[in-house]
Amino acid sequence: MSIEEARTNLIEALTLFFETASASEIARRFHGEVFVTQVEVPVG
């Protein structure tokens, strides 16, 4: 899977979540902070 395919899948998953989740479920999962990090994984 390419990075673009993974990105597309993530967008689809988030879209489906927001289309189907109740307002209370979205509120329960919402957090104001955003964490961004870089990770290294072995390949091969």
ROSE-4610 file (N, C-alpha, C; in Angstrom, 1 decimal, always signed):
// ROSE-4610
residu = [M/M/M/S/S/S/I/I/I/E/E/E/E/E/E/A/A/A/R/R/R/T/T/T/N/N/N/L/L/L/I/I/I/E/E/E/A/A/A/L/L/L/T/T/T/L/L/L/F/F/F/F/F/F/E/E/E/T/T/T/A/A/A/S/S/S/A/A/A/S/S/S/E/E/E/I/I/I/A/A/A/R/R/R/R/R/R/F/F/F/H/H/H/G/G/G/E/E/E/V/V/V/F/F/F/V/V/V/T/T/T/Q/Q/Q/V/V/V/E/E/E/V/V/V/P/P/P/V/V/V/G/G/G]
num = [1/1/1/2/2/2/3/3/3/4/4/4/5/5/5/6/6/6/7/7/7/8/8/8/9/9/9/10/10/10/11/11/11/12/12/12/13/13/13/14/14/14/15/15/15/16/16/16/17/17/17/18/18/18/19/19/19/20/20/20/21/21/21/22/22/22/23/23/23/24/24/24/25/25/25/26/26/26/27/27/27/28/28/28/29/29/29/30/30/30/31/31/31/32/32/32/33/33/33/34/34/34/35/35/35/36/36/36/37/37/37/38/38/38/39/39/39/40/40/40/41/41/41/42/42/42/43/43/43/44/44/44]
x = [+0.9/+0.0/+0.9/+0.6/+1.3/+0.8/+1.6/+1.2/-0.1/-0.2/-1.4/-2.6/-2.5/-3.6/-4.0/-2.9/-3.2/-3.9/-3.5/-4.2/-5.6/-5.9/-7.2/-8.1/-7.5/-8.3/-8.6/-7.6/-7.9/-9.0/-9.0/-10.0/-11.4/-11.4/-12.7/-13.2/-12.3/-12.7/-13.2/-12.5/-13.0/-14.3/-14.5/-15.7/-16.9/-16.7/-17.7/-18.0/-17.0/-17.2/-18.1/-17.7/-18.5/-19.9/-20.1/-21.4/-22.3/-21.7/-22.6/-22.6/-21.6/-21.5/-22.5/-23.0/-23.9/-23.1/-23.8/-23.2/-22.5/-23.1/-22.5/-21.2/-21.2/-20.0/-18.9/-19.2/-18.1/-17.6/-18.5/-18.1/-17.2/-17.5/-16.8/-15.4/-15.2/-13.9/-13.1/-13.7/-13.0/-12.0/-10.8/-9.8/-9.2/-9.0/-8.5/-7.1/-6.3/-4.9/-4.6/-3.6/-3.2/-1.7/-1.4/+0.0/+0.4/+1.6/+2.2/+3.6/+3.9/+5.2/+5.7/+6.9/+7.5/+8.0/+7.8/+8.2/+9.1/+9.9/+10.7/+10.3/+10.1/+9.8/+10.7/+11.0/+11.9/+11.1/+11.8/+11.1/+12.0/+11.3/+11.9/+12.1]
y = [-1.2/+0.0/+1.2/+2.2/+3.4/+4.4/+5.4/+6.4/+7.1/+7.3/+8.0/+7.1/+5.7/+4.8/+4.8/+4.8/+4.9/+6.2/+7.3/+8.6/+8.6/+8.0/+7.9/+7.0/+5.9/+5.0/+5.8/+6.5/+7.3/+8.3/+9.0/+10.0/+9.3/+8.2/+7.4/+7.0/+6.5/+6.0/+7.2/+8.3/+9.5/+10.0/+10.0/+10.5/+9.6/+8.3/+7.3/+7.5/+7.7/+7.9/+9.1/+10.3/+11.5/+11.4/+10.6/+10.5/+9.6/+8.7/+7.7/+7.9/+8.5/+8.7/+9.7/+9.5/+10.4/+11.7/+12.7/+14.0/+13.7/+12.9/+12.6/+11.8/+10.9/+10.1/+10.9/+11.8/+12.7/+13.6/+14.2/+15.0/+14.2/+13.0/+12.2/+11.9/+11.8/+11.5/+12.8/+13.9/+15.2/+15.6/+16.0/+16.5/+17.7/+18.8/+20.0/+20.0/+19.1/+19.0/+18.2/+18.5/+17.8/+17.4/+16.1/+15.6/+15.1/+15.6/+15.2/+14.7/+13.5/+13.0/+12.2/+11.9/+11.1/+9.8/+8.7/+7.4/+6.7/+5.9/+5.1/+3.6/+2.9/+1.5/+0.8/-0.5/-1.3/-1.7/-1.7/-2.1/-3.2/-4.2/-5.3/-6.5]
z = [+0.0/+0.0/+0.0/-0.8/-0.9/+0.2/+0.4/+1.3/+0.9/-0.4/-0.9/-0.7/-0.9/-0.6/+0.9/+1.7/+3.2/+3.5/+2.9/+3.2/+2.7/+1.6/+1.0/+1.9/+2.4/+3.3/+4.6/+5.2/+6.4/+6.2/+5.1/+4.8/+4.7/+4.1/+4.0/+5.3/+6.2/+7.5/+8.4/+8.3/+9.1/+8.6/+7.3/+6.7/+7.1/+7.1/+7.5/+9.0/+9.8/+11.2/+11.5/+10.9/+11.1/+10.5/+9.5/+8.9/+9.8/+10.5/+11.3/+12.8/+13.3/+14.8/+15.3/+16.5/+17.1/+17.5/+17.8/+18.2/+19.6/+20.4/+21.7/+21.6/+20.6/+20.4/+19.9/+19.0/+18.4/+19.6/+20.4/+21.5/+22.5/+22.7/+23.7/+23.2/+21.9/+21.3/+21.0/+21.0/+20.6/+21.7/+21.2/+22.1/+21.4/+22.2/+21.6/+21.2/+21.8/+21.5/+20.3/+19.5/+18.4/+18.6/+18.4/+18.5/+17.1/+16.7/+15.5/+15.8/+15.3/+15.5/+14.3/+14.3/+13.3/+13.9/+13.2/+13.7/+12.6/+13.1/+12.2/+12.3/+11.2/+11.3/+10.4/+10.8/+9.9/+8.6/+7.5/+6.2/+5.6/+5.2/+4.6/+5.4]
